[in-house]
Amino acid sequence: MSSLIAAEKYQEAEELLVSKKNKLYSRKDASLFYLDRAIVSFDAGDTAKTDQFLSGAQMMIESSARSVSGETGRLFINDLTTPYYAPAYEQALTYYYRAMNFLRTGNVSAAAVEARRAVFFLDHLRGQKKTGYNDDPFVQYFSSLVFESVGQGSDARIARANALNAYQRLGAKLNVTAPDFPVPSNAAELGEIIFIHSNGLMPLKRNATFQVAWHRALVLASSAAEGDSVSPEVQNAINAGLSGGSVTLSFPEFVNLPYRVKDSWLEIGGRKFYTQKVADLAASAKLDLDEKMPSILMRTATRAVSKAVASKAVRELVAQSSKDDSLGDFAEMLANVFGAAVEKADTRQWFTLPAEIRMVRAFVPQGKYNIRLLLRDGYGNIVGERVFEDVRVQRGRRIFLHFRTAY
């Protein structure tokens, strides 16, 4: 998927995603499937499909509630037994992407509705959480621009103030600083181009495991077995079953995916306008996981203890009923193997998102322009470019453009 997105083969990416739906997405992951598919459609410029999938995902997220059976499975099997519930940073982004999708079609009023839903969601989030990720500076900043575009000055000022406060409070954790886009004194006589560059690939979650000695309660370094066909999960299951004195713990961790583009700028009418990083979605994802890790480790440790106790009970039951200790030992080993095998971390995520979002605000005289986008790697080399032809800019009006790179 990442390779296809990087090559801008969005139709093939969508076909691959759909073909793997039944294998990689369970019924509990319907909202996640919609989210992943929405970004592929958005990057392809298919506004109808984008809105269909985003609206569907939003409805599922808003109406989702964990079932009793799901919570029971979460306590005794693994975290994958519960329906996928998008973390706060992903929910905030659904409003941004849907608003941006409306702006592509010229429906500024509908975009303003999504911006209002975004700031309402973030206001509620701040009320719920006093620390950590409790606001989204980029979504607030983007919302302020949308409010300005429909003449809602008061709402724009509030959203802009919230954005600057969030950049100041969370900037270090989210690896981003407040953007600085100078507004010329004669801005009212000019037109404005807001260019948004979605860049890079989100880091991917993977299942990581380690073992804890049952009697000594010491964490043992447990690396994946380097076999041609034996997965770490299977190896840990075998180890746990044969050793009898350890339990397997599982947790998610991120693995970065490399991408070359590190910087970009526009050339318009002989002038250069450099983009600034306004959101680091990879950092948002990692912050979300860091905040949840204590609860994740508590649950996986609780499950490990419960499974170990259950395996001992199975041993006693089989040994007593068969009057054969060896059968009891074998039953305990099988119970340990099964318990370790089903202990998997929740690695679900909205993986089709970019790693970062860059933006530039370009004020230019009214006219028609061929806008040239240049892309640069970390060594200063030009690694790509794109020309947007015949872009019409009107005096006193604002237009939004978007482009995605993933290589």
N, C-alpha and C positions, 0 to 999 in steps of 0.2 A: 504493500500500500504506500509506504513512504517513498519508494523508488518511483512509483507511478505518479504520485503527487509532485515529486521533484521534477519529473519530466513533463509536467502539465498534461498528462494523459488522464484527464478526469473521468472520461466515460469508461475507460478500462478500469480505473480505480473503483468507480461505482459498481461496475459489473462484478469485480472481485469481492467487494464488500457484500453485495447481495448474495453471491454464490456461497459465502461463508456464514451467512446469517444463522442457519440452523445449527451449525457446528460451534460457532464462537459466541453466539448470543442466545441465552435462554429466554424463556418467557418473562423472567424477572428483569431482564436487561432491555426491555423494549424501548425505554426512554433513551438509553445509551446508544442503541442502534440508530435511532432517529437523529441524535446529536452528531454521531460520526458521519452519517450520510448527509446531514445538512451542510457541513463544512465542505464536503466534496462538491455538492451542488452549488454552494456559494462561490467557491473558487472557480467553478466552471462558468459562472455567470448565469446560472439557471435560477432566476428569481422566483418562479412559481414553485418549483420543487423545494427551494430553500425555505420559503415561508410555510409550505405544507409540513415539512419535517420539524422546523423549529416550533411552530404552533402546537404540533402534536406532542413534542417533547415537553414543552412548557405545561401543557395540560396534565400530562402524566406526572411531572414533578410536583405540581401544585396539589394533585389529588392523591399522591402516594402516601401510604401509611404502612408501617411494618406490621406484618401479621404475627399472631401469637406463635404459630408454627414456625415462622421464619426466625423469630427471636429464640425459640427453643433450639432450633438447629444451629443458630449462631453460637449458643453457649456450649453445645455438645459436639458439633461436627466441625464447622468452619464458618468464616464470615461471608462466604459466597452463598449461603442459604437465604440471605435476605435480598429483597429487590434492590436494584441499583438506585441509590439516592445521590443525585449530583451534589457535590460540595458547593459551598457558597460562591466561590470564585467562578465555577462553571455556570451556576444559575445566573450570576450577574452578566456573564458573557452572552447568554441567550438573548437578553434584551438588547445588548449592543449589536449583535449580528442581525437580529431581526430589524432593528432600526436602520442599520446600514443597508440592509436589503431593500427596505422601503425607499431609502434615499436614491438608490440606483434607478428606481422606477419613477422618481420625481414626486413621490407621495410623502411630502414633508410632514403633513398633519399626522399620518399614521406613524411616522418615525417619532414624532413628539409624544405620541401615546406610549410607545415602548420606552422612551427616555423617562417618562413620568413613572412608569412601572418600575424601571430600574432604580430611580432614586427612592421610591417608596420602599422597595425591597431592601436597599442599603440602609435607609433610616431605621427600618425594623431590625436589621442585623446589628446596628450600633446599639440599639436598645437591649438586645439580647446578650451581646458580648462587650465586655469592657476592654479586653486586651486581644492581641493577636489580630488575625485577619477579620476585621469588623467593618471594613469599608473597602471600596475599590476606587483608587484615585483616577485611573484611566476612564472607567465607565462614567464616573462623575464628570470628568472634564469633557468627554464626548457628549454627554447629555447636555451640558451647558451650551455647547455649540449648536446642538439641535434646537434647544429652547430659543437661542438667539435667532435662529433661522426662521422661526415662526412668530417672532416678535414678543416672546414671553420673557421680557427683560428681568423681572423679579425672580422668576424661577431660574433663569440663567445665572444670576448673581449668586444665588444660594448654592446651586450645584457647583459653580466655580470655586466658591469659598470652601465647600466640603472637599472638593478635589485637592486644593492646595493644602488643606489641613491633613488630608489622608497621605499626600505625598510626603509631608513633613514627618508625620508619625510613623508611617510604614515604609518609607522609601528605602531604608537600609535593609529591611527584611525582604522587601520585594525587588531589590536590586535595581532601583529606578529613582530618578530625581524629577522634580517638577519641570515641565517643558518651559522653554523661554522663547516664545514666538513674538517678536516685536510687531506691533500694529502701527503702521504709518499714520501720521496726523491727517493725511488726506484719504484715509481708508474708505470714506463714504463715496469718494469719486472713483474708486477702483472696484474691480471684481476680485473675489477670493477663491482660490483653489485649495481645498483641504485634501491632501493626498495621504492615504493610509497604506502603509507597506507591511503586510503580514509576512514574517520572515522565520525561517528555520523549522525544525521538527521538535515536537515535544519529547522530553525524555520519557522512556517507557518503564512502567513498573514491572518488576519480576519477583518471583517467589524466592525468598531467601530463608534458609533454615539453619538452626544450630541445636545442639543437644544439651540438656541439663541432667547431670547425674542425680538420680532419684534420691539416694541416701545422703550424698554430700552437698547437694544443691549448688554445685559449681557449674558455671557455664563453660562448656567445652567448645573450642573452635572446631567447627564442622564444615569443611569445604566440600564442594561438589566432587564426587568421584570422577576421575578422568578416564572413563570407559567409553568405548565406541557406541554402546547402545543402552547403557544404564543411566537413567536420569537421576539427578540429586534426590528427588522425592522418593524414588524406588530404593536408592541406596540407603537413605535415612530410615526408611521403613524396615529394611532388612537389618540394619544396625540396631535399631531400637528393639526389634523382636528377638534378636540373638543375644544381645547383651543383657536384657532383662533389668538392667540397673539404670537406664536412662530414658528420657522422654524427648521427643522431637518438638521443637517450637518453630513456628513459621511466621514470617512477617514480610511485608512488601518493602522493596527498595527501588530507587530510580537508577536507570542506566541512561546516560546521555547519548543522544544520537548526533553525530557531527554534521555541521553544515558550513559552507564556505562563506556565504554572504555575511558581512559584518557591518556594512555601512551602505548608504544610498543617498542620492540627491537628484533633483530635477533640474533640467536646463530649459528655461522658458524665455524666449526673446533675448537670448544672449546673457541672461542672468542665471546664477546658480542658487538653488534653495535646498539646503541640507536637511535631511530628516533627523529627528531625535527619537530616541527610544522612550516611549510613553508607557509601555507595559511590558513586563517580563513574566509571561505566563508560566514558563518553566519554574521560575522562583515562586510564583503563587502556588503551583502544584506541590512543590517541595515544602513550603511553609504549611500548607494544609496537612500534609502527611506528618510533618514534625509535631504539629499540634495534636494529631490523633494517635501518635505512636504509644504514649503511655497506656491508653485504653486498649489499643491493639495487643500490646504485650501482656496486659492484665488478662484479657480474654483468652489468648493462646496459652498462657500459663495455667489458667483455670481449667481449660479443656484438657491440657496435658495431665494435670493432677487427677481430674475426673476419670480420664481414660485409664490411667495407671491403676487407680483404685478399682475400677470396673474389671480390668484384666486380672487383678488379684482375686476378685470375687469369682470370676469365671473359673480360675484355676481351682479354687477350693470346691466349687460346685461340681466340676467335672471329676476331680479327684475323689470326692466323697461318693458320688453316684456310681463311679466305675470301680472304686476301691483300687485305683491304679494312679500313683503319683506321677508316673511318666506321661500318662494321658493328660493329667492336669497341667503339667509343665508345657506340653505341646499346645494345649488350648490357650494357655496364657501367652505363649509366643505368637500364636495366630492373632489373638486380640491386640497385642502390641503392634504387630505388623499392620493390621487394619487401621488402628488408631493413628499411627504415623502416616499411613498412606493417604488418609482423608484430611489430614491437617495441611491445608493449603491457604496461603495468604490471599486476600482480596486484591487482585491486581487490575481490577476494572478501572478504566479512566476514559475521558474524552480525548482519544489519542490523535485525532485528525486536526486538532488545533495547532496553530503555529507556536514556536517557542517564544516569540516576542512580537510586539507591534510597534512600528515606527511611524512617525507622522511629521508632516511639514505643512505650514500654512503659508501660501504664496499669494501676495497681493499684486495684481497686475492690471494694466489698463484694459478697458473693454476691447474685445477682439476675438479672432479665431487663431488658435495656436496648435502647433505640433509640439507636444511635450515629450521631452526625452528623459527617460529614467536610466540612470547609470548605477551599477551595482559593484561594490568593491569588497575584496576579501581583507583579512586581517593584516596582510602584508602590503596593502596599498595598490594591489593589482586590480584592474577592471576585469570582472569575471562575467559580466552580462549587461545587457541593455534592452530597453523596450521603448518604442515610440507610440504615443497616443496621438492619433491624427485628428485634426479638425475639431479640437476641443473649444467650444464656444463659451466665452466668459462675458457676462453682462455687468454693467456698472451697478454697484450696490447690491449685487447678488452673490451667492455662495454656491459652489458646486463641490461634490464629494467624489473622489476617485479612489479606487482600491486596486492593489496588485499583490499577488502571493508569490513568494519564492521559498523553495524548500531544499535547495542544493548547496 
